[in-house]
Amino acid sequence: MTTPPEYAPPKVWSWNKAKGGRFANINRPIAGPTHDKELPVGRHPLQLYSLATPNGVKVTVMLEELLALGHRGAEYDAWLIRIGEGDQFGSGFVAINPNSKIPALVDRSGPTPIRVFESGAILVHLAEKFGAFLPTEVAARAECLSWLFWQMGSAPYLGGGFGHFYAYAPTKMEYPIDRFTMEVKRQLDVLDRRLAETEYLAGADYTIADIAVWPWYGGLVKSWLYDAAEFLDVESYTNVQRWATAVGERPAVKRGRMVNRVQGEPSSQLHERHDAGDFDTNTQDKLTAGS
């Protein structure tokens, strides 16, 4: 077997689209819009522009959980942003998220629209707005926010690191896959040890910490991400498995996972959500039954 020559970084890096892999058409080293496109606005106070990636699922789960608690002000329109087609680079989207990443939210419940971007920031905004899923007692709040920010800091190693090199890179490379696999398994061990102590991440109560972590690490141990469950030996993380199952059985989580989804069984997809009635009767029956 011939060892490929070692890569020597150039003195000044230049952008080479041909080496961009699966996402070459949307990855670029500059910010800002590529085209003019205004965003649609529905009739509800909250306007979400997203896709059902793990980061997008966080917010739709949060909104569905708030509605399940009876917070009618959490009614929302969820508009589909197809990131593979570059919708996130439209002028309207860039105006609410200069970073061109989903999800992005506009809160129109007050006299002046408020933009909120970054999924963790959206969760905190909604939790504080409705007084739900974020403890008010100082120590409990600190624990919850610590796990929320743990997720925000850790997930890039899972998604952009492990997921990219294991599932999406043009060629399999031992060093990055080995490096990020080790880190992802360390993160799973962090979660498993914590969940051996408590029912949920922040303690006895379900919070935005669980809502943030579940789409990434729950999805990983339930074999929804990267087709890597066996490779990562996810069944060995028994406490994470217990928690992932419990969170995944919540009806609001099932609904939230469907919104802005464009992959999987057609019955699991709700490309856009503008009213609770968009979940048809058959879907509602299945959610209630826990299927």
Summary of the structure (lengths in Angstrom):
residues: 291
radius of gyration: 19.8
end to end distance: 49.2
largest distance: 66.6
contacts: 882
relative contact order: 0.13
helix: 54%
strand: 9%
